[in-house]
Amino acid sequence: MRIGELLAAEELRLRLLTGDPGVEFRGVHITDLPAPGRYLSGGELVLTGLMWRRGPADSARFVAALVAAGAAALGAGLARLGHVPDDVVAACAAAGLPLLEVPTEVSFGALAELAVPRPPGDPRDPRGARDIRDARDALGRHRRLVAAVAEGAGLTELFALTAAELGVTGAVVSASGEVIAGEADDPVRLARAYLTAPALPCRSGGHTLFGVGRGHRAAGWLLACEGDLMDRADLGRELAACVTLERNRMEEGRRVERRLAEQLVMAALTEPDPAGLAARLRTCGIGPDEPYVVASAALPGHGPPGSAATRGPDAATLGGRALEELLGREVVAAAGADGAVAVVPLGGASAGELAERLRRGAEVLAALPGGRLRVGLSGALTGAAALRGGIEEAAHARRLAEARSGGVVTSDEIYTHALLLATVPGDVRRSFADRLLGPLIAYDRRHQSDLVRTLGTFLDCAGSWNACGERLHVHVNTVRYRIGRVEELTGRDLSSMADRVDFFLALRAG
């Protein structure tokens, strides 16, 4: 088939941006890989959503890879950027590669069905009247779904239309297991399956899971379609593409909100003007008497199975996006140098209830291979004057979460020995613990004794022989004997407060 024949199909509304319409192609390949050459055999029309493009330099590399692999032409979709960047056009023109602009409402799957030539007599030959009609029906269906989203239909209306048009039902679920639209009996199970799947789409129970968009899964959405759609994956991808359009529309508004949040954080850290800071706080939706907390988050950018982590967002940006999803997109997070910061109105909740909500979501995200989410929460705050201290408090709590390799830490925990330990390098903490406890651990291993556990219980009981014996279910003389052995092996005196403190810290530093 020639490029000109596709241009002649009025329902496709394709536009040739550069190149010769007389060029022939003998297959279609859909990809968003930055270097797809190894998957091409030559002569293909390559269709891409431009997800690989992060900057102008990427275009020349991508086009060069296509030309080296013998691709016949490139078709660029408009769903992500709304236009084909000039650098893509220039790269194709310089390489002599025909470039087609593919409208948002045209499904790559439907385009491929019309474009792929088949041998005469093949029952799926798109040149047959029935198959052309089927492909055009799919194209019309996709266009109606996209038009509904473009006209402002929310996800609820989109699901209703999908049930009528495709006969497909299901739900959109966040990576933390929250249902965003539709219905799902066990969204947490679906989220965990999405986070750990080597590839999408995949099956999970009675659902087929599709990714929404191309972002990092930790801050992503999944589309869970009821039933087995693995043999009809194009249907699920059509719906996922429409959900992506709706999410992208929501993201446009959030970009403005994130800039306001960034300005608020910068003002809190640099400006001495309380009145101006209070005005910025009101702009972000928090009144002068409304209680709030500050959250700080980071997430190492290790991608899902099979992805390239180096292409993912930095830890601060990814942590902020994950935090937004954990809080039901009720807040926005401003990415900083080492962590994202979000100002979270408490409403009628307490800081403890908010922390528990974050812990539940973070536990779901922990299913994703790679680093765990680290979140620090300040105490409850009121007024603009408290904001700077809240930002610093939340950052200290997040660093303690990092020392623990992830999780949610509140301000209550940082005003203890735990914060002091978190500021000490890990190798120093381990060396301190090994030096003090090493003889006891070795003795327990050789004699199958219980000196380390007895020591910890003795300290927890504030040095009470009787309380320690009761908790361990042993006679008080046994406790005295074991503590005596601890003192002999370590050369320390457990009647000394200084030695008790050293042992206490050693038990928690290992």
Phi and psi in degrees as a GROMACS rama.xvg file:
@    title "Ramachandran Plot"
@    xaxis  label "Phi"
@    yaxis  label "Psi"
@TYPE xy
-99.1468  154.748  ARG-2
-57.0146  -38.6483  ILE-3
-59.5941  -32.7265  GLY-4
-66.6761  -36.9058  GLU-5
-67.1068  -40.3278  LEU-6
-62.9821  -28.1455  LEU-7
-77.183  -15.1595  ALA-8
-78.0764  100.231  ALA-9
-60.8271  -32.5855  GLU-10
-67.1571  -20.2009  GLU-11
-81.3081  -30.8325  LEU-12
54.5457  41.131  ARG-13
-76.7862  154.818  LEU-14
-132.373  129.604  ARG-15
-84.9547  117.208  LEU-16
-90.9938  -30.0489  LEU-17
-163.938  153.832  THR-18
104.474  179.604  GLY-19
-95.8215  120.638  ASP-20
-68.5471  -11.1026  PRO-21
-83.8081  -2.8582  GLY-22
-65.9197  137.131  VAL-23
-95.8448  149.561  GLU-24
-134.552  156.417  PHE-25
-130.245  32.3537  ARG-26
169.747  167.043  GLY-27
-127.124  134.704  VAL-28
-129.919  125.791  HIS-29
-103.246  126.224  ILE-30
-155.741  155.131  THR-31
-131.256  18.2634  ASP-32
-71.0201  143.587  LEU-33
-71.3279  -21.4752  PRO-34
-137.649  78.0686  ALA-35
-86.5726  5.85692  PRO-36
-55.5132  -36.952  GLY-37
-66.0124  -18.4444  ARG-38
-97.7071  3.92071  TYR-39
-106.159  144.387  LEU-40
-107.477  -6.01394  SER-41
108.067  140.13  GLY-42
86.3471  6.63794  GLY-43
-86.5578  153.393  GLU-44
-88.8283  114.767  LEU-45
-94.177  125.218  VAL-46
-106.503  132.311  LEU-47
-141.957  146.36  THR-48
-91.0097  5.46657  GLY-49
67.5032  20.9548  LEU-50
-65.9546  -22.8894  MET-51
-74.4427  -18.0792  TRP-52
-82.6519  116.49  ARG-53
-108.143  -18.5347  ARG-54
-167.173  169.777  GLY-55
-55.4269  -34.9808  PRO-56
-63.8221  -26.0589  ALA-57
-65.9116  -30.1338  ASP-58
-64.8695  -46.0444  SER-59
-62.7963  -39.8034  ALA-60
-64.8269  -43.4841  ARG-61
-63.6709  -47.5669  PHE-62
-65.4001  -39.9567  VAL-63
-60.8625  -38.3579  ALA-64
-65.2455  -38.1342  ALA-65
-66.0601  -45.5644  LEU-66
-63.4378  -42.2334  VAL-67
-62.7126  -30.8873  ALA-68
-87.7117  -2.68025  ALA-69
85.1624  20.9671  GLY-70
-61.2034  146.254  ALA-71
-87.5161  -34.8622  ALA-72
-163.157  165.978  ALA-73
-126.048  133.993  LEU-74
-115.833  122.719  GLY-75
-109.987  123.617  ALA-76
-80.7466  157.304  GLY-77
-102.95  0.351358  LEU-78
-61.4368  -37.8433  ALA-79
-79.1309  -49.9685  ARG-80
-105.65  -17.2539  LEU-81
83.4779  -5.73179  GLY-82
-160.115  165.571  HIS-83
-94.5889  117.727  VAL-84
-58.5099  149.146  PRO-85
-60.4503  -32.9627  ASP-86
-69.144  -28.1451  ASP-87
-69.568  -44.3496  VAL-88
-60.8804  -44.6968  VAL-89
-64.4744  -40.5868  ALA-90
-63.83  -41.7069  ALA-91
-67.0581  -41.131  CYS-92
-63.4962  -42.3932  ALA-93
-65.6561  -31.7457  ALA-94
-91.3135  -5.37365  ALA-95
70.5536  27.1938  GLY-96
-99.2257  119.311  LEU-97
-57.9112  138.666  PRO-98
-126.064  123.622  LEU-99
-107.531  139.843  LEU-100
-94.2562  122.603  GLU-101
-106.513  116.659  VAL-102
-58.1371  153.994  PRO-103
-56.7756  -38.2225  THR-104
-78.7337  -0.217275  GLU-105
-97.4112  116.672  VAL-106
-71.3487  133.405  SER-107
-58.7556  -36.9594  PHE-108
-62.4994  -45.0085  GLY-109
-66.3812  -38.6533  ALA-110
-62.7565  -41.5818  LEU-111
-63.1542  -39.5358  ALA-112
-61.7292  -37.535  GLU-113
-76.4206  -28.3608  LEU-114
-91.2949  -27.6068  ALA-115
-77.1844  115.36  VAL-116
-75.3412  143.094  PRO-117
-126.337  159.636  ARG-118
-61.7744  147.669  PRO-119
-55.3795  137.163  PRO-120
92.0121  -15.1833  GLY-121
-62.4069  127.225  ASP-122
-62.754  -18.0183  PRO-123
-100.756  14.981  ARG-124
-60.2014  113.296  ASP-125
-66.6615  -9.89676  PRO-126
-78.8822  -11.9552  ARG-127
-73.2062  148.104  GLY-128
-58.9939  -43.7771  ALA-129
-63.8366  -43.3839  ARG-130
-72.8702  -34.561  ASP-131
-62.276  -41.4367  ILE-132
-63.6053  -41.3794  ARG-133
-63.4297  -43.6594  ASP-134
-65.2503  -39.3183  ALA-135
-69.9385  -32.8018  ARG-136
-62.843  -42.4387  ASP-137
-62.6394  -40.5623  ALA-138
-63.6653  -44.2399  LEU-139
-63.5499  -39.1143  GLY-140
-63.1405  -45.8227  ARG-141
-61.8766  -41.2827  HIS-142
-63.3053  -38.1021  ARG-143
-66.2141  -39.53  ARG-144
-64.7238  -45.5722  LEU-145
-64.1654  -40.1159  VAL-146
-62.8004  -38.8036  ALA-147
-61.5197  -42.9249  ALA-148
-65.7119  -43.3025  VAL-149
-63.0829  -29.7131  ALA-150
-86.241  5.03937  GLU-151
103.457  7.00408  GLY-152
-64.7251  130.991  ALA-153
-79.3516  -177.784  GLY-154
-65.9584  -32.686  LEU-155
-62.583  -47.3739  THR-156
-65.3113  -36.3528  GLU-157
-63.1543  -41.0872  LEU-158
-65.7738  -38.3265  PHE-159
-63.5498  -43.2641  ALA-160
-66.284  -37.9282  LEU-161
-64.0716  -41.1139  THR-162
-61.4121  -37.9891  ALA-163
-75.7099  -41.1608  ALA-164
-80.7019  -42.1834  GLU-165
-108.859  -14.9802  LEU-166
69.2987  24.7647  GLY-167
-113.849  131.739  VAL-168
-123.603  162.646  THR-169
165.35  -147.72  GLY-170
-153.575  155.39  ALA-171
-102.767  127.417  VAL-172
-128.079  140.135  VAL-173
-78.1926  166.043  SER-174
-65.7556  -19.0137  ALA-175
-92.4291  3.44623  SER-176
92.8101  18.1481  GLY-177
-95.2392  134.903  GLU-178
-78.9576  122.163  VAL-179
-94.6472  -35.8884  ILE-180
-157.258  153.691  ALA-181
79.9828  -160.092  GLY-182
-134.635  137.602  GLU-183
-146.234  130.517  ALA-184
-71.2917  -36.0567  ASP-185
-135.88  72.6288  ASP-186
-63.8853  -30.2717  PRO-187
-64.8288  -42.1018  VAL-188
-61.3397  -42.4094  ARG-189
-63.9681  -40.6007  LEU-190
-63.1287  -43.1726  ALA-191
-65.2075  -38.8686  ARG-192
-64.6217  -39.213  ALA-193
-64.549  -42.7952  TYR-194
-68.0751  -30.4061  LEU-195
-103.167  -4.39454  THR-196
-65.796  130.467  ALA-197
-62.1434  -30.7883  PRO-198
-154.491  154.892  ALA-199
-121.668  146.141  LEU-200
-72.6075  162.846  PRO-201
-149.142  164.885  CYS-202
-94.5226  144.12  ARG-203
-147.747  107.594  SER-204
60.6994  -126.809  GLY-205
-94.2303  19.533  GLY-206
-125.441  157.051  HIS-207
-111.642  128.241  THR-208
-103.636  133.056  LEU-209
-123.608  145.16  PHE-210
-79.9245  145.794  GLY-211
-103.197  112.468  VAL-212
77.2574  -171.165  GLY-213
-120.939  15.5227  ARG-214
-76.7974  178.916  GLY-215
-63.3679  138.012  HIS-216
-63.436  -30.222  ARG-217
-60.5617  -27.4682  ALA-218
-115.787  19.8249  ALA-219
-99.1834  179.731  GLY-220
-118.545  154.552  TRP-221
-123.229  148.749  LEU-222
-104.667  117.521  LEU-223
-105.372  107.208  ALA-224
-96.4008  132.774  CYS-225
-68.4957  137.149  GLU-226
93.3534  -178.458  GLY-227
-98.123  107.287  ASP-228
-109.494  15.6267  LEU-229
-61.8175  -32.4309  MET-230
-85.1751  -9.73141  ASP-231
-127.936  45.5916  ARG-232
-62.076  -25.9512  ALA-233
-60.2245  -33.0048  ASP-234
-62.9851  -47.2406  LEU-235
-64.3464  -39.3528  GLY-236
-65.9232  -35.7197  ARG-237
-59.8751  -47.674  GLU-238
-66.6619  -41.3137  LEU-239
-61.277  -38.0541  ALA-240
-64.3861  -37.8892  ALA-241
-69.4848  -39.7506  CYS-242
-63.1663  -37.611  VAL-243
-61.3595  -41.7191  THR-244
-59.5117  -43.7703  LEU-245
-64.7336  -41.6943  GLU-246
-65.3785  -41.0859  ARG-247
-60.3096  -37.9079  ASN-248
-64.5408  -41.1861  ARG-249
-64.5479  -36.9978  MET-250
-65.4492  -31.3269  GLU-251
-58.4296  -44.761  GLU-252
-67.0846  -34.9136  GLY-253
-70.9144  -25.9976  ARG-254
-62.1547  -39.1461  ARG-255
-65.386  -43.6064  VAL-256
-63.6437  -36.9148  GLU-257
-66.2625  -37.3911  ARG-258
-63.2633  -39.7137  ARG-259
-63.5067  -40.3825  LEU-260
-64.9515  -40.7443  ALA-261
-62.0926  -41.9944  GLU-262
-65.2193  -36.9866  GLN-263
-63.3564  -46.349  LEU-264
-64.3952  -44.8721  VAL-265
-61.1907  -41.4612  MET-266
-63.6817  -40.2562  ALA-267
-63.4934  -33.1681  ALA-268
-88.8263  -17.5664  LEU-269
-125.511  -23.8172  THR-270
-100.589  135.163  GLU-271
-89.325  1.13829  PRO-272
-83.5004  103.299  ASP-273
-64.3343  -37.5576  PRO-274
-65.5055  -43.1947  ALA-275
-65.0062  -37.9735  GLY-276
-67.063  -39.3063  LEU-277
-63.3581  -36.8617  ALA-278
-66.0631  -40.9797  ALA-279
-64.7274  -37.6367  ARG-280
-63.9884  -39.6451  LEU-281
-65.573  -36.9564  ARG-282
-60.4433  -31.4173  THR-283
-88.0314  9.52054  CYS-284
90.5716  17.3804  GLY-285
-121.792  117.264  ILE-286
-76.7362  170.687  GLY-287
-63.9977  -26.3159  PRO-288
-109.825  9.56047  ASP-289
-88.9568  124.677  GLU-290
-71.3804  145.639  PRO-291
-150.56  167.525  TYR-292
-128.094  160.943  VAL-293
-106.215  132.717  VAL-294
-114.371  138.094  ALA-295
-122.527  133.52  SER-296
-141.029  150.927  ALA-297
-150.532  149.36  ALA-298
-144.385  117.842  LEU-299
-53.8575  139.288  PRO-300
-82.4262  43.3773  GLY-301
-78.4438  123.283  HIS-302
-77.3393  175.357  GLY-303
-69.1303  170.857  PRO-304
-51.7864  133.231  PRO-305
83.677  -1.17637  GLY-306
-99.8844  165.613  SER-307
-98.9443  110.726  ALA-308
-62.0039  -29.4602  ALA-309
-66.8432  -16.6141  THR-310
-92.9034  -2.7743  ARG-311
-81.4943  170.761  GLY-312
-71.1425  163.752  PRO-313
-70.7533  168.293  ASP-314
-61.9388  -36.5436  ALA-315
-69.161  -48.0833  ALA-316
-62.8943  -45.8732  THR-317
-65.3882  -40.285  LEU-318
-61.3019  -39.1948  GLY-319
-65.3349  -42.1295  GLY-320
-65.7676  -40.6735  ARG-321
-64.3873  -39.0716  ALA-322
-62.6925  -41.4047  LEU-323
-59.9302  -43.0168  GLU-324
-67.4924  -38.8312  GLU-325
-62.1679  -30.8687  LEU-326
-98.0916  23.0066  LEU-327
64.4214  27.4578  GLY-328
58.6046  28.072  ARG-329
-82.7371  -16.1947  GLU-330
-132.871  169.711  VAL-331
-122.599  153.706  VAL-332
-118.497  136.322  ALA-333
-96.7764  124.066  ALA-334
-77.1608  129.715  ALA-335
-109.671  -162.647  GLY-336
-67.7206  -41.335  ALA-337
-127.878  1.94934  ASP-338
-171.347  157.45  GLY-339
-86.9804  151.102  ALA-340
-125.607  130.968  VAL-341
-129.942  137.079  ALA-342
-98.7944  118.264  VAL-343
-115.132  111.489  VAL-344
-62.7825  138.618  PRO-345
-84.2285  -25.24  LEU-346
59.7947  -126.897  GLY-347
-95.0065  2.88539  GLY-348
-90.5021  167.219  ALA-349
-101.27  164.641  SER-350
-61.6206  -35.5262  ALA-351
-65.251  -40.3435  GLY-352
-65.3536  -38.8977  GLU-353
-63.4131  -42.3275  LEU-354
-61.4599  -40.5924  ALA-355
-66.0987  -38.4148  GLU-356
-61.7354  -43.099  ARG-357
-66.1191  -38.0618  LEU-358
-62.4602  -41.9625  ARG-359
-61.3655  -45.0827  ARG-360
-67.538  -39.5133  GLY-361
-64.2488  -32.9918  ALA-362
-64.9715  -35.3128  GLU-363
-67.549  -45.9748  VAL-364
-63.3023  -22.2599  LEU-365
-63.4531  -14.8427  ALA-366
-68.6417  -20.6198  ALA-367
-73.1159  125.912  LEU-368
-58.5701  142.222  PRO-369
115.709  -165.497  GLY-370
-68.7667  150.714  GLY-371
-86.8068  154.808  ARG-372
-64.1942  136.812  LEU-373
-117.143  121.902  ARG-374
-129.176  133.811  VAL-375
-118.613  138.57  GLY-376
-120.96  134.954  LEU-377
-77.3551  173.573  SER-378
-75.5576  174.908  GLY-379
-65.4143  134.8  ALA-380
-125.529  158.426  LEU-381
-143.518  133.829  THR-382
86.0748  158.7  GLY-383
-69.7414  -30.7775  ALA-384
-63.7482  -24.2936  ALA-385
-86.2586  -7.03907  ALA-386
-66.282  -44.8062  LEU-387
-60.5698  -45.7959  ARG-388
-61.8343  -36.5038  GLY-389
-65.0566  -38.9658  GLY-390
-63.2617  -44.9186  ILE-391
-66.5109  -39.4446  GLU-392
-63.3742  -44.9911  GLU-393
-63.7611  -38.549  ALA-394
-64.7536  -40.8099  ALA-395
-62.1365  -41.91  HIS-396
-65.1934  -37.9398  ALA-397
-65.6602  -39.4011  ARG-398
-63.9999  -34.1235  ARG-399
-66.3682  -38.5432  LEU-400
-62.3445  -37.3538  ALA-401
-64.5928  -39.7945  GLU-402
-63.4191  -25.4265  ALA-403
-92.8348  6.90296  ARG-404
65.8469  29.8937  SER-405
123.618  169.606  GLY-406
113.232  -173.957  GLY-407
-114.938  126.943  VAL-408
-122.433  132.867  VAL-409
-99.0198  168.114  THR-410
-64.0272  -25.4995  SER-411
-58.8696  -30.7401  ASP-412
-84.7106  -16.4278  GLU-413
-87.844  -14.5043  ILE-414
-93.6058  45.3075  TYR-415
-140.5  -176.815  THR-416
-59.5356  -22.1345  HIS-417
-60.6869  -39.3332  ALA-418
-66.5769  -39.9113  LEU-419
-61.4689  -43.084  LEU-420
-64.6043  -36.7783  LEU-421
-65.8802  -25.0279  ALA-422
-84.0511  -8.80878  THR-423
-90.2211  132.464  VAL-424
-53.3772  144.641  PRO-425
-57.6783  -39.9381  GLY-426
-67.9325  -31.3841  ASP-427
-69.9798  -41.7378  VAL-428
-60.652  -45.8905  ARG-429
-65.5555  -38.7134  ARG-430
-63.8886  -41.419  SER-431
-61.9129  -46.1195  PHE-432
-65.6313  -42.4697  ALA-433
-64.6074  -40.3289  ASP-434
-63.8739  -40.0802  ARG-435
-84.2387  -39.747  LEU-436
-99.7159  -13.4258  LEU-437
-52.9893  -46.5087  GLY-438
-61.2816  -34.6784  PRO-439
-72.0558  -41.4974  LEU-440
-63.2915  -43.0326  ILE-441
-63.6541  -41.6342  ALA-442
-63.5594  -45.4273  TYR-443
-59.7489  -38.6726  ASP-444
-68.0716  -39.3424  ARG-445
-74.2966  -36.1949  ARG-446
-110.456  5.00311  HIS-447
50.6236  40.061  GLN-448
-95.8546  -171.749  SER-449
-136.645  42.8847  ASP-450
-69.0415  -42.0175  LEU-451
-64.9398  -45.534  VAL-452
-63.8572  -41.0383  ARG-453
-63.0648  -41.2778  THR-454
-60.2656  -47.6092  LEU-455
-61.176  -42.4772  GLY-456
-67.1957  -39.5793  THR-457
-59.8788  -43.3732  PHE-458
-69.3551  -39.514  LEU-459
-62.5901  -28.375  ASP-460
-92.1311  16.3014  CYS-461
57.7126  32.4105  ALA-462
79.2832  16.0282  GLY-463
-84.2857  117.849  SER-464
-61.6419  -46.6225  TRP-465
-66.1377  -46.372  ASN-466
-62.9742  -39.0508  ALA-467
-65.0973  -43.3248  CYS-468
-62.276  -40.9563  GLY-469
-64.9826  -41.4733  GLU-470
-68.3007  -34.1696  ARG-471
-89.1104  -7.52357  LEU-472
61.4471  43.1325  HIS-473
-131.537  164.802  VAL-474
-69.9736  150.732  HIS-475
-60.7715  -31.9669  VAL-476
-65.8913  -31.9028  ASN-477
-64.0436  -40.6453  THR-478
-61.6054  -46.1885  VAL-479
-60.1638  -41.6827  ARG-480
-62.6831  -46.4894  TYR-481
-65.2493  -43.273  ARG-482
-64.0226  -36.4346  ILE-483
-61.1719  -41.4645  GLY-484
-63.661  -38.81  ARG-485
-58.6696  -44.8429  VAL-486
-67.0467  -37.9964  GLU-487
-64.8479  -43.6697  GLU-488
-72.6707  -30.0118  LEU-489
-105.421  -14.9077  THR-490
72.1484  18.0457  GLY-491
-104.855  163.92  ARG-492
-119.944  109.303  ASP-493
-77.98  2.89417  LEU-494
-87.2642  -7.6631  SER-495
-90.9278  129.975  SER-496
-62.8491  -39.1756  MET-497
-60.9812  -43.7427  ALA-498
-69.1304  -35.4482  ASP-499
-62.316  -42.1967  ARG-500
-62.9094  -42.8649  VAL-501
-59.4509  -45.7217  ASP-502
-63.7414  -41.5799  PHE-503
-58.0014  -47.9587  PHE-504
-67.818  -38.406  LEU-505
-61.7116  -39.952  ALA-506
-64.955  -25.5341  LEU-507
-103.589  -3.86355  ARG-508
-97.3545  -14.7492  ALA-509
